[in-house]
Amino acid sequence: MFYENVIESAEFIKEKISELPKTAIILGSGLGGIVDIMENKIVIPYGDIPHFPQSGVAGHAGNFVVGKIGSQVVAAMQGRFHFYEGFTMRELTYPVYVMKFLGIENLIVTNACGGVNKSFKPGDLMIIDNYISFLAMNPLIGNHDDRFGPRFPDMSEPYSLEIREKAVEAAEKVGIEYKSGVYALFTGPCYESAAEIRAFAALGADAVGMSTVPETIIGNYLGMKVFGVSCVTNMATGIATVKHSHEEVVRVANEASEKLCKWMQELLINW
Ligand code: HPA
């Protein structure tokens, strides 16, 4: 039934739009600004799409938006689904399967994260070079249907080198400073302990967050090129000198959203 449900969701969206997108963006906490620069938008609430999960976190709207950025037709997910909300891995990656059947070839994943690398500061944008999952869980666990992809997908380049290089060019062209690094996934919803952050740092993490990796794995599995950008909204526990707050995370992400939009606009226009 999973395969048939995905097709039904994709058909529903296709009927509402006139041109099919090739690129999709999943917007993290406070990073929804990209939708404002999209033209001729069609906004589809998640609740209207058959079989689609529903979102409930502050800072995350729940809309699937299709519109134009330059000459590119782009789909944006305003609001994503997290493991800590109680979704299964399959539920929270469901939209990526639907994107595949809309014809999406490039998937851009964004998120708010805590900075583990001490040279980072709040407001920095980081190109995700690679990931470490600190979850004893994988979104591909379960029955396999090889109409989607291989049983044992390769993850030697989870984030497309080609798009990372284009993103570097775009950042340099519009004068946006960026960092690069490894994103570590932690379940949340509590923030990490200081000891966990020391351990993650020793294992090679530059940033830590509660999302993105499941969508990255499924995007690769389905044969998409994946590109990820993290917004450092705070320094991680033990490096930060203050306690964390979700309001502060959303505030810093909102501030950085303008920079991210300018960058993504440049990247998409010259795709
Ligand atoms: N840890 C995990 N997830 C986050 C953080 C953090 O410090 N900041 C924003 N998302």
py3Dmol code that shows the C-alpha trace and the ligand (Angstrom):
import py3Dmol

protein = """\
ATOM      1  CA  MET A   1       0.000   0.000   0.000  1.00  0.00           C
ATOM      2  CA  PHE A   2       2.898   2.363   0.681  1.00  0.00           C
ATOM      3  CA  TYR A   3       3.805   2.615  -3.014  1.00  0.00           C
ATOM      4  CA  GLU A   4       0.168   3.195  -4.027  1.00  0.00           C
ATOM      5  CA  ASN A   5      -0.269   5.866  -1.315  1.00  0.00           C
ATOM      6  CA  VAL A   6       2.816   7.729  -2.532  1.00  0.00           C
ATOM      7  CA  ILE A   7       1.466   7.711  -6.105  1.00  0.00           C
ATOM      8  CA  GLU A   8      -1.923   8.967  -4.890  1.00  0.00           C
ATOM      9  CA  SER A   9      -0.313  11.861  -2.940  1.00  0.00           C
ATOM     10  CA  ALA A  10       1.814  12.814  -5.953  1.00  0.00           C
ATOM     11  CA  GLU A  11      -1.167  12.661  -8.339  1.00  0.00           C
ATOM     12  CA  PHE A  12      -3.138  14.946  -6.018  1.00  0.00           C
ATOM     13  CA  ILE A  13      -0.347  17.558  -6.081  1.00  0.00           C
ATOM     14  CA  LYS A  14       0.145  17.203  -9.858  1.00  0.00           C
ATOM     15  CA  GLU A  15      -3.501  18.073 -10.469  1.00  0.00           C
ATOM     16  CA  LYS A  16      -3.052  21.370  -8.610  1.00  0.00           C
ATOM     17  CA  ILE A  17       0.064  22.600 -10.431  1.00  0.00           C
ATOM     18  CA  SER A  18       0.716  23.518 -14.047  1.00  0.00           C
ATOM     19  CA  GLU A  19       4.486  22.897 -14.243  1.00  0.00           C
ATOM     20  CA  LEU A  20       6.409  20.130 -12.508  1.00  0.00           C
ATOM     21  CA  PRO A  21       9.320  21.093 -10.210  1.00  0.00           C
ATOM     22  CA  LYS A  22      12.781  19.526 -10.583  1.00  0.00           C
ATOM     23  CA  THR A  23      14.098  20.939  -7.307  1.00  0.00           C
ATOM     24  CA  ALA A  24      12.585  20.775  -3.830  1.00  0.00           C
ATOM     25  CA  ILE A  25      13.585  22.537  -0.630  1.00  0.00           C
ATOM     26  CA  ILE A  26      12.748  21.325   2.866  1.00  0.00           C
ATOM     27  CA  LEU A  27      12.684  24.373   5.128  1.00  0.00           C
ATOM     28  CA  GLY A  28      13.967  24.126   8.695  1.00  0.00           C
ATOM     29  CA  SER A  29      12.824  26.058  11.797  1.00  0.00           C
ATOM     30  CA  GLY A  30      12.559  29.778  11.039  1.00  0.00           C
ATOM     31  CA  LEU A  31      13.926  29.360   7.491  1.00  0.00           C
ATOM     32  CA  GLY A  32      10.589  29.644   5.679  1.00  0.00           C
ATOM     33  CA  GLY A  33      11.503  32.976   4.007  1.00  0.00           C
ATOM     34  CA  ILE A  34      12.293  31.267   0.689  1.00  0.00           C
ATOM     35  CA  VAL A  35       8.576  30.909   0.079  1.00  0.00           C
ATOM     36  CA  ASP A  36       8.280  34.736   0.030  1.00  0.00           C
ATOM     37  CA  ILE A  37      10.601  34.985  -2.989  1.00  0.00           C
ATOM     38  CA  MET A  38       8.671  32.368  -4.946  1.00  0.00           C
ATOM     39  CA  GLU A  39       6.409  33.664  -7.731  1.00  0.00           C
ATOM     40  CA  ASN A  40       3.090  32.303  -9.015  1.00  0.00           C
ATOM     41  CA  LYS A  41       2.790  30.168  -5.905  1.00  0.00           C
ATOM     42  CA  ILE A  42       0.355  27.351  -5.356  1.00  0.00           C
ATOM     43  CA  VAL A  43       0.033  26.619  -1.629  1.00  0.00           C
ATOM     44  CA  ILE A  44      -1.251  23.181  -0.678  1.00  0.00           C
ATOM     45  CA  PRO A  45      -1.836  22.569   3.064  1.00  0.00           C
ATOM     46  CA  TYR A  46      -0.440  19.191   4.169  1.00  0.00           C
ATOM     47  CA  GLY A  47      -3.885  18.379   5.547  1.00  0.00           C
ATOM     48  CA  ASP A  48      -5.340  18.411   2.012  1.00  0.00           C
ATOM     49  CA  ILE A  49      -2.848  15.903   0.574  1.00  0.00           C
ATOM     50  CA  PRO A  50      -4.011  12.308   0.947  1.00  0.00           C
ATOM     51  CA  HIS A  51      -1.764  10.211   3.255  1.00  0.00           C
ATOM     52  CA  PHE A  52       0.541  13.167   4.063  1.00  0.00           C
ATOM     53  CA  PRO A  53       1.712  13.511   7.700  1.00  0.00           C
ATOM     54  CA  GLN A  54       0.742  16.662   9.666  1.00  0.00           C
ATOM     55  CA  SER A  55       3.148  19.096  11.380  1.00  0.00           C
ATOM     56  CA  GLY A  56       2.757  20.722  14.776  1.00  0.00           C
ATOM     57  CA  VAL A  57       6.035  22.449  15.841  1.00  0.00           C
ATOM     58  CA  ALA A  58       6.238  26.243  16.496  1.00  0.00           C
ATOM     59  CA  GLY A  59       8.133  27.884  13.633  1.00  0.00           C
ATOM     60  CA  HIS A  60       6.974  25.233  11.141  1.00  0.00           C
ATOM     61  CA  ALA A  61       3.937  25.950   8.944  1.00  0.00           C
ATOM     62  CA  GLY A  62       2.437  22.951   7.196  1.00  0.00           C
ATOM     63  CA  ASN A  63       2.307  23.711   3.486  1.00  0.00           C
ATOM     64  CA  PHE A  64       3.594  22.199   0.297  1.00  0.00           C
ATOM     65  CA  VAL A  65       4.297  25.185  -1.961  1.00  0.00           C
ATOM     66  CA  VAL A  66       5.127  25.110  -5.665  1.00  0.00           C
ATOM     67  CA  GLY A  67       6.286  28.281  -7.431  1.00  0.00           C
ATOM     68  CA  LYS A  68       9.031  29.857  -9.463  1.00  0.00           C
ATOM     69  CA  ILE A  69      12.444  31.180  -8.461  1.00  0.00           C
ATOM     70  CA  GLY A  70      13.899  32.727 -11.609  1.00  0.00           C
ATOM     71  CA  SER A  71      13.080  30.283 -14.389  1.00  0.00           C
ATOM     72  CA  GLN A  72      13.136  27.254 -12.058  1.00  0.00           C
ATOM     73  CA  VAL A  73       9.961  25.637 -10.814  1.00  0.00           C
ATOM     74  CA  VAL A  74      10.634  24.799  -7.176  1.00  0.00           C
ATOM     75  CA  ALA A  75       8.682  22.885  -4.537  1.00  0.00           C
ATOM     76  CA  ALA A  76       9.111  23.972  -0.925  1.00  0.00           C
ATOM     77  CA  MET A  77       8.062  22.154   2.201  1.00  0.00           C
ATOM     78  CA  GLN A  78       7.100  24.782   4.736  1.00  0.00           C
ATOM     79  CA  GLY A  79       7.429  22.604   7.803  1.00  0.00           C
ATOM     80  CA  ARG A  80       9.074  19.205   8.179  1.00  0.00           C
ATOM     81  CA  PHE A  81       8.453  16.170  10.341  1.00  0.00           C
ATOM     82  CA  HIS A  82      10.759  15.050  13.136  1.00  0.00           C
ATOM     83  CA  PHE A  83      11.464  11.742  14.813  1.00  0.00           C
ATOM     84  CA  TYR A  84      10.954  13.399  18.235  1.00  0.00           C
ATOM     85  CA  GLU A  85       7.331  14.202  17.312  1.00  0.00           C
ATOM     86  CA  GLY A  86       6.658  10.472  17.361  1.00  0.00           C
ATOM     87  CA  PHE A  87       6.551   9.951  13.601  1.00  0.00           C
ATOM     88  CA  THR A  88       8.040   6.739  12.363  1.00  0.00           C
ATOM     89  CA  MET A  89      11.051   7.146  10.098  1.00  0.00           C
ATOM     90  CA  ARG A  90       8.888   6.103   7.178  1.00  0.00           C
ATOM     91  CA  GLU A  91       6.206   8.678   7.984  1.00  0.00           C
ATOM     92  CA  LEU A  92       8.642  11.537   8.402  1.00  0.00           C
ATOM     93  CA  THR A  93      10.364  10.805   5.088  1.00  0.00           C
ATOM     94  CA  TYR A  94       7.061  10.229   3.250  1.00  0.00           C
ATOM     95  CA  PRO A  95       7.182  13.648   1.497  1.00  0.00           C
ATOM     96  CA  VAL A  96      10.533  12.757  -0.114  1.00  0.00           C
ATOM     97  CA  TYR A  97       8.952   9.671  -1.711  1.00  0.00           C
ATOM     98  CA  VAL A  98       6.123  11.873  -2.993  1.00  0.00           C
ATOM     99  CA  MET A  99       8.667  14.336  -4.416  1.00  0.00           C
ATOM    100  CA  LYS A 100      10.262  11.517  -6.386  1.00  0.00           C
ATOM    101  CA  PHE A 101       6.965  10.918  -8.161  1.00  0.00           C
ATOM    102  CA  LEU A 102       6.598  14.636  -8.918  1.00  0.00           C
ATOM    103  CA  GLY A 103       9.884  14.343 -10.822  1.00  0.00           C
ATOM    104  CA  ILE A 104      12.181  15.978  -8.246  1.00  0.00           C
ATOM    105  CA  GLU A 105      15.854  15.419  -9.109  1.00  0.00           C
ATOM    106  CA  ASN A 106      17.533  17.806  -6.644  1.00  0.00           C
ATOM    107  CA  LEU A 107      16.684  17.990  -2.955  1.00  0.00           C
ATOM    108  CA  ILE A 108      17.838  20.899  -0.797  1.00  0.00           C
ATOM    109  CA  VAL A 109      17.552  20.271   2.939  1.00  0.00           C
ATOM    110  CA  THR A 110      17.899  23.094   5.456  1.00  0.00           C
ATOM    111  CA  ASN A 111      17.864  23.141   9.228  1.00  0.00           C
ATOM    112  CA  ALA A 112      18.663  25.038  12.399  1.00  0.00           C
ATOM    113  CA  CYS A 113      21.562  23.488  14.311  1.00  0.00           C
ATOM    114  CA  GLY A 114      23.814  23.920  17.312  1.00  0.00           C
ATOM    115  CA  GLY A 115      27.444  24.760  16.572  1.00  0.00           C
ATOM    116  CA  VAL A 116      29.923  22.167  17.870  1.00  0.00           C
ATOM    117  CA  ASN A 117      32.929  23.517  15.962  1.00  0.00           C
ATOM    118  CA  LYS A 118      34.245  26.330  18.149  1.00  0.00           C
ATOM    119  CA  SER A 119      35.124  28.503  15.152  1.00  0.00           C
ATOM    120  CA  PHE A 120      31.382  28.783  14.339  1.00  0.00           C
ATOM    121  CA  LYS A 121      29.071  31.466  15.707  1.00  0.00           C
ATOM    122  CA  PRO A 122      25.289  31.919  15.824  1.00  0.00           C
ATOM    123  CA  GLY A 123      23.987  33.135  12.469  1.00  0.00           C
ATOM    124  CA  ASP A 124      26.614  31.216  10.434  1.00  0.00           C
ATOM    125  CA  LEU A 125      25.454  29.111   7.473  1.00  0.00           C
ATOM    126  CA  MET A 126      27.167  25.747   7.008  1.00  0.00           C
ATOM    127  CA  ILE A 127      27.266  23.634   3.840  1.00  0.00           C
ATOM    128  CA  ILE A 128      26.743  20.068   5.038  1.00  0.00           C
ATOM    129  CA  ASP A 129      29.655  17.998   3.724  1.00  0.00           C
ATOM    130  CA  ASN A 130      28.624  14.789   5.426  1.00  0.00           C
ATOM    131  CA  TYR A 131      26.577  13.444   8.318  1.00  0.00           C
ATOM    132  CA  ILE A 132      26.880  11.209  11.353  1.00  0.00           C
ATOM    133  CA  SER A 133      23.691   9.663  12.688  1.00  0.00           C
ATOM    134  CA  PHE A 134      23.673   9.116  16.437  1.00  0.00           C
ATOM    135  CA  LEU A 135      20.365   7.301  16.076  1.00  0.00           C
ATOM    136  CA  ALA A 136      20.157   3.523  16.264  1.00  0.00           C
ATOM    137  CA  MET A 137      17.504   3.873  13.581  1.00  0.00           C
ATOM    138  CA  ASN A 138      17.474   4.141   9.803  1.00  0.00           C
ATOM    139  CA  PRO A 139      14.570   5.303   7.600  1.00  0.00           C
ATOM    140  CA  LEU A 140      15.055   2.286   5.316  1.00  0.00           C
ATOM    141  CA  ILE A 141      14.485  -0.313   8.049  1.00  0.00           C
ATOM    142  CA  GLY A 142      11.432  -2.416   7.231  1.00  0.00           C
ATOM    143  CA  ASN A 143       9.853  -4.071   4.216  1.00  0.00           C
ATOM    144  CA  HIS A 144      11.633  -3.251   1.013  1.00  0.00           C
ATOM    145  CA  ASP A 145      10.032  -2.330  -2.300  1.00  0.00           C
ATOM    146  CA  ASP A 146      12.608  -2.188  -5.075  1.00  0.00           C
ATOM    147  CA  ARG A 147      10.340  -0.017  -7.239  1.00  0.00           C
ATOM    148  CA  PHE A 148      11.773   2.828  -5.092  1.00  0.00           C
ATOM    149  CA  GLY A 149      15.485   2.015  -4.971  1.00  0.00           C
ATOM    150  CA  PRO A 150      18.111  -0.544  -3.907  1.00  0.00           C
ATOM    151  CA  ARG A 151      17.957  -2.519  -0.637  1.00  0.00           C
ATOM    152  CA  PHE A 152      21.501  -1.435   0.292  1.00  0.00           C
ATOM    153  CA  PRO A 153      21.954   2.097  -1.067  1.00  0.00           C
ATOM    154  CA  ASP A 154      25.437   3.594  -1.335  1.00  0.00           C
ATOM    155  CA  MET A 155      26.118   6.625   0.919  1.00  0.00           C
ATOM    156  CA  SER A 156      29.619   7.522  -0.225  1.00  0.00           C
ATOM    157  CA  GLU A 157      28.455  10.968  -1.332  1.00  0.00           C
ATOM    158  CA  PRO A 158      25.280  11.756   0.625  1.00  0.00           C
ATOM    159  CA  TYR A 159      25.581  15.453  -0.249  1.00  0.00           C
ATOM    160  CA  SER A 160      26.219  16.059  -3.957  1.00  0.00           C
ATOM    161  CA  LEU A 161      29.718  17.384  -4.603  1.00  0.00           C
ATOM    162  CA  GLU A 162      28.480  18.992  -7.807  1.00  0.00           C
ATOM    163  CA  ILE A 163      25.834  21.057  -5.994  1.00  0.00           C
ATOM    164  CA  ARG A 164      28.225  21.906  -3.137  1.00  0.00           C
ATOM    165  CA  GLU A 165      30.655  23.325  -5.688  1.00  0.00           C
ATOM    166  CA  LYS A 166      27.869  25.327  -7.343  1.00  0.00           C
ATOM    167  CA  ALA A 167      26.789  26.605  -3.918  1.00  0.00           C
ATOM    168  CA  VAL A 168      30.323  27.772  -3.143  1.00  0.00           C
ATOM    169  CA  GLU A 169      30.410  29.670  -6.467  1.00  0.00           C
ATOM    170  CA  ALA A 170      26.992  31.206  -5.745  1.00  0.00           C
ATOM    171  CA  ALA A 171      28.050  32.249  -2.213  1.00  0.00           C
ATOM    172  CA  GLU A 172      31.203  33.867  -3.526  1.00  0.00           C
ATOM    173  CA  LYS A 173      29.280  35.673  -6.253  1.00  0.00           C
ATOM    174  CA  VAL A 174      26.778  37.274  -3.843  1.00  0.00           C
ATOM    175  CA  GLY A 175      29.327  37.774  -1.046  1.00  0.00           C
ATOM    176  CA  ILE A 176      27.883  35.325   1.481  1.00  0.00           C
ATOM    177  CA  GLU A 177      30.249  33.874   4.054  1.00  0.00           C
ATOM    178  CA  TYR A 178      29.754  30.184   4.648  1.00  0.00           C
ATOM    179  CA  LYS A 179      31.273  27.358   6.674  1.00  0.00           C
ATOM    180  CA  SER A 180      31.417  23.678   5.781  1.00  0.00           C
ATOM    181  CA  GLY A 181      31.194  20.709   8.068  1.00  0.00           C
ATOM    182  CA  VAL A 182      29.702  17.510   9.366  1.00  0.00           C
ATOM    183  CA  TYR A 183      26.134  17.504  10.700  1.00  0.00           C
ATOM    184  CA  ALA A 184      25.410  15.092  13.528  1.00  0.00           C
ATOM    185  CA  LEU A 185      21.882  13.860  14.105  1.00  0.00           C
ATOM    186  CA  PHE A 186      20.593  13.451  17.642  1.00  0.00           C
ATOM    187  CA  THR A 187      16.963  12.486  18.352  1.00  0.00           C
ATOM    188  CA  GLY A 188      15.974  15.428  20.564  1.00  0.00           C
ATOM    189  CA  PRO A 189      13.641  16.814  21.740  1.00  0.00           C
ATOM    190  CA  CYS A 190      15.848  17.683  24.713  1.00  0.00           C
ATOM    191  CA  TYR A 191      19.044  19.442  23.777  1.00  0.00           C
ATOM    192  CA  GLU A 192      22.226  17.401  24.151  1.00  0.00           C
ATOM    193  CA  SER A 193      24.180  17.197  27.387  1.00  0.00           C
ATOM    194  CA  ALA A 194      27.611  18.861  27.532  1.00  0.00           C
ATOM    195  CA  ALA A 195      29.227  15.404  27.765  1.00  0.00           C
ATOM    196  CA  GLU A 196      27.402  14.281  24.612  1.00  0.00           C
ATOM    197  CA  ILE A 197      28.610  17.358  22.748  1.00  0.00           C
ATOM    198  CA  ARG A 198      32.224  16.671  23.843  1.00  0.00           C
ATOM    199  CA  ALA A 199      31.825  13.092  22.617  1.00  0.00           C
ATOM    200  CA  PHE A 200      30.285  14.184  19.263  1.00  0.00           C
ATOM    201  CA  ALA A 201      33.058  16.755  18.769  1.00  0.00           C
ATOM    202  CA  ALA A 202      35.704  14.073  19.355  1.00  0.00           C
ATOM    203  CA  LEU A 203      33.940  11.887  16.761  1.00  0.00           C
ATOM    204  CA  GLY A 204      34.067  14.588  14.099  1.00  0.00           C
ATOM    205  CA  ALA A 205      30.823  16.577  14.359  1.00  0.00           C
ATOM    206  CA  ASP A 206      30.835  20.289  13.512  1.00  0.00           C
ATOM    207  CA  ALA A 207      27.140  20.825  14.141  1.00  0.00           C
ATOM    208  CA  VAL A 208      24.300  18.979  15.836  1.00  0.00           C
ATOM    209  CA  GLY A 209      20.597  18.920  15.102  1.00  0.00           C
ATOM    210  CA  MET A 210      17.395  16.896  15.211  1.00  0.00           C
ATOM    211  CA  SER A 211      16.482  16.476  11.537  1.00  0.00           C
ATOM    212  CA  THR A 212      17.721  16.291   7.915  1.00  0.00           C
ATOM    213  CA  VAL A 213      19.597  12.971   7.908  1.00  0.00           C
ATOM    214  CA  PRO A 214      16.507  10.761   7.327  1.00  0.00           C
ATOM    215  CA  GLU A 215      15.450  12.920   4.338  1.00  0.00           C
ATOM    216  CA  THR A 216      19.054  12.845   3.067  1.00  0.00           C
ATOM    217  CA  ILE A 217      19.166   9.043   3.182  1.00  0.00           C
ATOM    218  CA  ILE A 218      15.814   8.666   1.405  1.00  0.00           C
ATOM    219  CA  GLY A 219      16.744  11.309  -1.201  1.00  0.00           C
ATOM    220  CA  ASN A 220      19.896   9.319  -2.026  1.00  0.00           C
ATOM    221  CA  TYR A 221      17.988   6.051  -2.017  1.00  0.00           C
ATOM    222  CA  LEU A 222      15.532   7.467  -4.543  1.00  0.00           C
ATOM    223  CA  GLY A 223      18.361   8.664  -6.786  1.00  0.00           C
ATOM    224  CA  MET A 224      18.177  12.408  -6.047  1.00  0.00           C
ATOM    225  CA  LYS A 225      21.115  14.769  -5.695  1.00  0.00           C
ATOM    226  CA  VAL A 226      20.986  16.133  -2.154  1.00  0.00           C
ATOM    227  CA  PHE A 227      22.379  19.446  -0.915  1.00  0.00           C
ATOM    228  CA  GLY A 228      22.191  20.547   2.742  1.00  0.00           C
ATOM    229  CA  VAL A 229      22.634  23.860   4.526  1.00  0.00           C
ATOM    230  CA  SER A 230      22.530  24.303   8.294  1.00  0.00           C
ATOM    231  CA  CYS A 231      21.955  27.580  10.065  1.00  0.00           C
ATOM    232  CA  VAL A 232      23.937  27.725  13.320  1.00  0.00           C
ATOM    233  CA  THR A 233      21.346  29.223  15.670  1.00  0.00           C
ATOM    234  CA  ASN A 234      23.265  28.679  18.919  1.00  0.00           C
ATOM    235  CA  MET A 235      26.453  27.108  20.140  1.00  0.00           C
ATOM    236  CA  ALA A 236      25.881  23.565  21.418  1.00  0.00           C
ATOM    237  CA  THR A 237      25.567  22.686  25.125  1.00  0.00           C
ATOM    238  CA  GLY A 238      28.760  23.246  27.108  1.00  0.00           C
ATOM    239  CA  ILE A 239      30.135  25.591  24.437  1.00  0.00           C
ATOM    240  CA  ALA A 240      27.212  27.990  24.816  1.00  0.00           C
ATOM    241  CA  THR A 241      27.334  30.135  27.946  1.00  0.00           C
ATOM    242  CA  VAL A 242      23.526  30.424  28.190  1.00  0.00           C
ATOM    243  CA  LYS A 243      20.686  27.879  28.306  1.00  0.00           C
ATOM    244  CA  HIS A 244      19.017  26.970  25.021  1.00  0.00           C
ATOM    245  CA  SER A 245      15.581  28.217  24.005  1.00  0.00           C
ATOM    246  CA  HIS A 246      13.552  27.281  20.930  1.00  0.00           C
ATOM    247  CA  GLU A 247      12.390  30.926  20.638  1.00  0.00           C
ATOM    248  CA  GLU A 248      16.031  32.023  20.330  1.00  0.00           C
ATOM    249  CA  VAL A 249      16.686  29.272  17.748  1.00  0.00           C
ATOM    250  CA  VAL A 250      13.752  30.509  15.636  1.00  0.00           C
ATOM    251  CA  ARG A 251      14.776  34.184  16.106  1.00  0.00           C
ATOM    252  CA  VAL A 252      18.373  33.600  14.894  1.00  0.00           C
ATOM    253  CA  ALA A 253      17.154  31.392  12.025  1.00  0.00           C
ATOM    254  CA  ASN A 254      14.674  34.093  10.961  1.00  0.00           C
ATOM    255  CA  GLU A 255      17.491  36.638  10.935  1.00  0.00           C
ATOM    256  CA  ALA A 256      19.729  34.369   8.852  1.00  0.00           C
ATOM    257  CA  SER A 257      16.848  33.452   6.546  1.00  0.00           C
ATOM    258  CA  GLU A 258      17.412  36.562   4.406  1.00  0.00           C
ATOM    259  CA  LYS A 259      21.055  35.559   3.760  1.00  0.00           C
ATOM    260  CA  LEU A 260      20.020  31.996   3.007  1.00  0.00           C
ATOM    261  CA  CYS A 261      17.310  33.172   0.560  1.00  0.00           C
ATOM    262  CA  LYS A 262      19.756  35.377  -1.327  1.00  0.00           C
ATOM    263  CA  TRP A 263      22.182  32.460  -1.558  1.00  0.00           C
ATOM    264  CA  MET A 264      19.606  29.887  -2.674  1.00  0.00           C
ATOM    265  CA  GLN A 265      18.134  32.339  -5.184  1.00  0.00           C
ATOM    266  CA  GLU A 266      21.570  32.785  -6.773  1.00  0.00           C
ATOM    267  CA  LEU A 267      22.162  29.027  -6.762  1.00  0.00           C
ATOM    268  CA  LEU A 268      18.780  28.243  -8.354  1.00  0.00           C
ATOM    269  CA  ILE A 269      18.900  31.004 -10.956  1.00  0.00           C
ATOM    270  CA  ASN A 270      22.212  29.676 -12.310  1.00  0.00           C
ATOM    271  CA  TRP A 271      21.362  25.997 -11.863  1.00  0.00           C
TER     272      TRP A 271
END
"""
ligand_1 = """\
10
HPA
N 21.013 20.929 19.310
C 20.160 20.206 18.552
N 19.353 20.740 17.658
C 19.394 22.068 17.505
C 20.251 22.884 18.252
C 21.108 22.274 19.208
O 21.881 22.927 19.914
N 20.031 24.160 17.840
C 19.086 24.111 16.868
N 18.699 22.841 16.662
"""
view = py3Dmol.view(width=600, height=400)
view.addModel(protein, "pdb")
view.setStyle({"model": 0}, {"cartoon": {"style": "trace"}})
view.addModel(ligand_1, "xyz")
view.setStyle({"model": 1}, {"stick": {}})
view.zoomTo()
view.show()
